[in-house]
């Protein structure tokens, strides 16, 4: 009998890919928005008692930073209290919980090195604050809970799975329409191929409880990354000129979302760095690359 894995947010960008990837090995319980209201504590407890998964992969969230800023009560209800409801239900039923947290916790970082999980960073946006509070609540309720701080992710479009306006999509649009794209020069972050996150979910289930940076490392700005990736896509140095520097965003000082994944590596789980991840994505998607070169 296959082990059961439950995925919240199973109709979202990450959740849909996790569910699709693991459905051959696990009995995957897809809990999309229409299947389960995570803000209803009783409904969550009853759902988990009925489905009895071995692990819950919690991807459901209000993940748009701007939406959270404009609707802090909604963010708190879903991103914090919804997560607490799941943690309580997992504790009651003895279920493993993996929580998809965010590098936005580091949005206030001005460090000149990648951020560590133990760094005390000012919480300057609503989304990051609620993700941090959710981590703290999970580990109070479930000391063996696993909180994974994810970076910005990307993927080529996949039929039947949700797409997003990620960096790869934006660069493809710029190249195909021959229209410039502006990327900030003061914004440093790792950017991760979502399939690397997906395949590392299974080993992450075996991690000791705690918080882990979970994505590709980088020392490049978003602008520098865009230039390099567009060069990989186009094989044409002229196309790199489509990436223009945005000098205005974060001009008061760098924004550093870059993560150090040394703690994760010490447990035997690894990611390629940002540029290597893009190279790997392109190598694994030759049909898209060939279409671009026509």
N, C-alpha and C positions, 0 to 999 in steps of 0.2 A: 504493500500500500504506500502510495506517495505521501511524503510529508507535506503538510499544508502551510502555505505562505499567504498572508493577507497583505494586500497593497492598497493603502489609502491614496486618494488622488489618482486612481488607476486610469482616469481619462485625461490626465495632464501630460505634459511633455516628458517628464522623467518617469512618472508612475506607469504610463502606458508602455514604455520601453522595458521597464523592469518586468512587468507582467508578461509581455510577449517573449522576453528572453528566457524566463524561468519556467514557462508553462509546460515544457516537455519533461522537466526534471521534478517539478513540484506540482501539487494541486494548488493552483493559484486562485485565491479568492479576491476578485476585483471589487474594491469598495470605492466606487466613484461617488460624485456628489448626489446622484439620484438614488444610490443604494444605501448610504449611511450619512446621517447628519451628525458630524463629530461634535457639534456644540450641544447635543442632547445627551447628557450624562447617562441617563437610564437606557436610552436606545443603544449607546455604545456598549455598555455592559452586557445588555441582552444579546447584541449582535455577536460579541466575542464568545459569550457562553454557548451560543448556538453553533457557531462556525468552528470553534476550537482550533485555531491555527497554532502552529509551533512558534511562529514569529510574525510580527507585524512590522512591515516596512512603511513608515509613516511619511508619505510625500505630500499629503493634502495641505494646502496653505493658500493664503492670499499673498502671493509672492511678488507682486508689482510694488516696488518701493514707493512710487508716487501715490498709488491707491491707498497704501497704508498711511502715508502722511496726511492725506485728505480725509481718511476715514479711520482714525485711530481706534475707535470703539469696535469697528468691524475686525480690524487686525487683532485686537486683544481677544475678542470672542473666539475667533477661528485659530489664530496662530498660537495663542497662549492657552486659553481655557479648553479649546478643542483638544489640544495636545495633552493637557492634564487629565482630561476625561479618558483618553486612551491609556495613559500611564496607569491610572487607577484600575481600569478594567484589565490591563495586562497583569498587574500585580495580583488581582483577585483570582485570575485564571491561570497564573503561572506561565505567562507567555513572554517570550523575548521581544523587546522593542528596539527597533532601530529608527532613530529620529533624524530626518533630513533638516539640518540646521543650515547656516549661511555664513559666507565670508563678510556679509554686511555688518556683522558684529565688529569688524575691524574698520568700519568706515571712518572712524575718528582717529585712526592711526597716522602718526607723522614719523614713525620709526624709519630709519634708513636701512632696514633689513627686513626680511620676511617675518611675519607675525607668528608667534608661538601661541599655543593654546592657553598658556599661563600668563600671557601679557595682560595687564590691566589697561584696557583701551576705553576711552570715553565713548559712550553709546549716543550717537548723534542723530540717528533716525529711528522712527517708530518700528519699522520692520526688524532692524537689528536688535533693538531693545527687547521686543517681544520674543524673538528667537533665543536671546540670552536668558531671559526669564524662564522660558520653556525648558531650556537645558537644565537650569537649576532645579526646577520643580520635578523634572523627570528623575534626576539623580537623588532627590530627597525621597521620592516614592519608590524608585527602582534603582538601587545602587549599581545593579549590573546592566542598566540601560546604556545604550550606545548612541551618542550624539555625533553626527557627522557634519562638519562644516563644509558645505559645498561652495565651489566657485561658480562663476558664470559658465554656462555649458552651451554646446552647439552640436549640430548634427545636420547632415543632408536630409531633405524631406524623405519620409518613409510612408508609403501608402498605408492608410489605416491608423497611423499614429499621429499624435498632435504635433504640429510644427510650432516654431517660435521665431520671434524677430531677433535671432542671435547674431553674433559677429560674422559667422560664416555666411548666413543668409544676406546680411547687409553688404558684405564684400562681393558676393555673387551678383547682387542687384547692381552695385556700382560698376562692376566690370561689364556685365551684359548690356547695361544701358549707357555705358560710357559717361557716367555722371560721378563727380567727385563725392567722397565721403569724408567728413571731418571727424577725427578721433583725438581725444585729449592727450596732451603731452605730459600732464602732471598727474595722471591716473595710472598707478602701477597695480597689476593684478595678474593672477594666473587665470587661464581660460582653458576649460577641459572638454574634451570629446566625451559626450554623454555615454557612449558605449563603454568607455573605460570605467566610469562610475558604475554602470550597470553590472559589468562582469566582476567588479570588486565588492559588490553587495554580499555575495556568498561568503568570501573569507572574512568580511567585516562582521558577520554573525558570530564569529568565534573570538572576536576581540574582547579583552577585559572591559568591564563597564567604565565609561568615562567619555571624554570629549576628544575628538580627533579632527585635525585638518585633513580634508579628504578631496584632493584634486591636484591638478598639475601645478608645479612650481614655475615661477618666472621672475626675472629681474627686469623685464621690459615694460615700458609704458604701453598703453593701449595703442597709441600712434605707432610706436616701433613694431609692435606685434602685427598691426594691420598691414604695414609695408611689407614685412616678411611673408605674411600669409598670401597677400595678393600676388607677390612674386611667385610663390609656389603654385598658385592657381593658374596664372596666366603664362608662366614661362616667358615673360616679356617685361623687361625692366621699365619700358615706357608706361606700362599699366600701373606701376607703383606710384606714379605721379597722381593717380586718382585719389590717393590717401593724403589728405591735407591736415596740417596740424591745427588743433583747437587749443589756442593759448589761453583762452578765457576761463574755461572750466577749471575749478580748483586752483585758481591762480594765487590764492592767498597762501598756498603751501601744498605740497603733494598730498594726494590721497593714496594711501598704501593698503590695498586689500590683499597683497601677496602673502601666501601662506608657506610656512616651513612645515614639511610633512615628515620630519625626522622621527617623531613619536610613532607615526603610522608605519614607517619603514622598519622601525625596531621590532614591530610585530609581524614582519614579513609581507606587508601589503605595500604596493608601490604604484606610482603613476609616471608616465613619461612627462618630461617638461612640456611647457605649452607649445613650442614650435615643433618638437618631436611628435607631440600628439596630433597636431594638424597634418604633419607628414604621414603619419600612420592612418589617419582618417582618409586622406586622399588615396593612399595605396589600397585601402580596402573598399574604395568606391570608384573603380575605374570607369564605370559607365557614365558617371557624372563628369569626370575629368575629360573623357573623350568627347562628350557632348560640348564641353566648353571650348575645346580646341578646334572644332569644326569651323 
